[in-house]
């Protein structure tokens, strides 16, 4: 069994006016990361931060749930968990001056792997005003 996945993804809403409990209520999903600007927060290591949050963040991850080295299963999981697309999501994000994105981790040591983001996922995020970012590691 591999010790490290070659791909995983997260969905985030972030910005200075993002209040995590609002997004938890909206999505009905507990976040993996919740940060309120200017307040201490729990780090991914489970400790309280030594500095306050620089911006607000509400984020959920696929890594602990989906075991795949391809992006598509991770993105489909997040889409299902968050019931995306949502007709009012773009307006809610814009109202608080926030942004949203899928952030994808992509390990590609050989340089021969191509990230697999389906066209319907790209179109959905564009329609909702979000982005898809792929952070590739070689």
QUILINUR-V717566 format. One record per residue. N is the residue number from 1. RES is the residue in one letter. PHI is phi in whole degrees, 0 to 359 (* if undefined). PSI is psi in degrees with one decimal (* if undefined). NEAR is the number of other ideal C-beta (glycine too) atoms within 12 Angstrom. Layout:
[[N	RES	PHI	PSI	NEAR] [N	RES	PHI	PSI	NEAR]]
This chain:
[[1	X	*	136.8	5] [2	X	290	144.4	10] [3	X	275	-19.0	6] [4	X	220	128.6	14] [5	X	291	151.2	26] [6	X	268	-6.2	27] [7	X	205	146.4	36] [8	X	195	172.2	36] [9	X	213	162.0	43] [10	X	221	157.8	37] [11	X	242	130.6	47] [12	X	225	146.1	36] [13	X	244	127.9	46] [14	X	214	148.1	35] [15	X	160	165.2	29] [16	X	300	-29.6	18] [17	X	260	10.9	24] [18	X	285	123.7	36] [19	X	248	109.7	28] [20	X	308	-41.3	35] [21	X	296	-28.0	17] [22	X	296	-43.3	22] [23	X	285	-32.4	36] [24	X	297	-44.1	22] [25	X	295	-44.2	14] [26	X	299	-49.6	27] [27	X	276	-22.9	30] [28	X	70	27.8	13] [29	X	227	133.7	25] [30	X	286	133.9	18] [31	X	282	156.1	35] [32	X	276	-28.1	30] [33	X	226	130.8	32] [34	X	220	116.2	32] [35	X	228	131.6	34] [36	X	252	132.8	29] [37	X	306	137.5	25] [38	X	68	16.1	16] [39	X	234	148.8	21] [40	X	298	156.6	16] [41	X	215	166.9	30] [42	X	272	124.1	19] [43	X	284	166.2	17] [44	X	302	-23.2	18] [45	X	278	-2.4	10] [46	X	88	10.3	10] [47	X	257	159.6	10] [48	X	283	135.6	14] [49	X	298	150.4	21] [50	X	275	-16.3	10] [51	X	230	153.4	13] [52	X	291	161.3	15] [53	X	297	137.0	27] [54	X	280	-23.8	17] [55	X	206	168.4	27] [56	X	276	143.0	33] [57	X	216	135.4	37] [58	X	231	121.9	42] [59	X	213	142.8	35] [60	X	237	147.8	38] [61	X	240	157.4	30] [62	X	259	-16.6	33] [63	X	307	-45.4	28] [64	X	284	-15.4	15] [65	X	254	-40.2	21] [66	X	257	126.0	27] [67	X	253	87.9	18] [68	X	207	145.0	21] [69	X	268	7.9	23] [70	X	253	150.2	26] [71	X	284	-36.6	39] [72	X	305	-45.5	29] [73	X	299	-34.5	26] [74	X	293	-45.5	40] [75	X	293	-41.2	41] [76	X	296	-38.2	26] [77	X	300	-48.2	30] [78	X	297	-42.1	39] [79	X	301	-44.3	31] [80	X	293	-46.0	20] [81	X	298	-35.8	24] [82	X	264	1.5	36] [83	X	54	50.3	17] [84	X	269	148.4	31] [85	X	280	160.2	22] [86	X	236	130.7	24] [87	X	299	-32.6	12] [88	X	262	-0.3	16] [89	X	295	-46.2	29] [90	X	303	-47.0	23] [91	X	298	-42.0	15] [92	X	297	-43.3	27] [93	X	296	-47.4	31] [94	X	295	-35.4	18] [95	X	301	-34.3	17] [96	X	259	12.5	26] [97	X	65	28.9	17] [98	X	262	178.8	32] [99	X	227	161.5	29] [100	X	223	152.1	41] [101	X	201	157.0	29] [102	X	265	127.1	43] [103	X	247	121.0	35] [104	X	246	129.5	38] [105	X	268	130.9	27] [106	X	222	106.6	31] [107	X	271	126.6	25] [108	X	215	63.2	20] [109	X	301	-38.5	13] [110	X	277	-20.2	11] [111	X	82	7.2	11] [112	X	258	-5.5	9] [113	X	269	139.4	19] [114	X	245	129.8	15] [115	X	299	139.3	29] [116	X	249	83.0	24] [117	X	255	112.4	30] [118	X	296	149.9	20] [119	X	302	-36.8	12] [120	X	292	-31.4	16] [121	X	289	-42.9	32] [122	X	300	-45.4	22] [123	X	296	-40.1	15] [124	X	298	-47.5	30] [125	X	295	-38.9	33] [126	X	297	-43.8	19] [127	X	298	-35.4	16] [128	X	274	-4.5	30] [129	X	85	14.6	22] [130	X	260	177.7	34] [131	X	234	163.1	23] [132	X	238	119.8	33] [133	X	244	135.1	23] [134	X	243	121.1	26] [135	X	259	102.1	20] [136	X	265	133.0	19] [137	X	244	133.6	19] [138	X	241	*	12]]
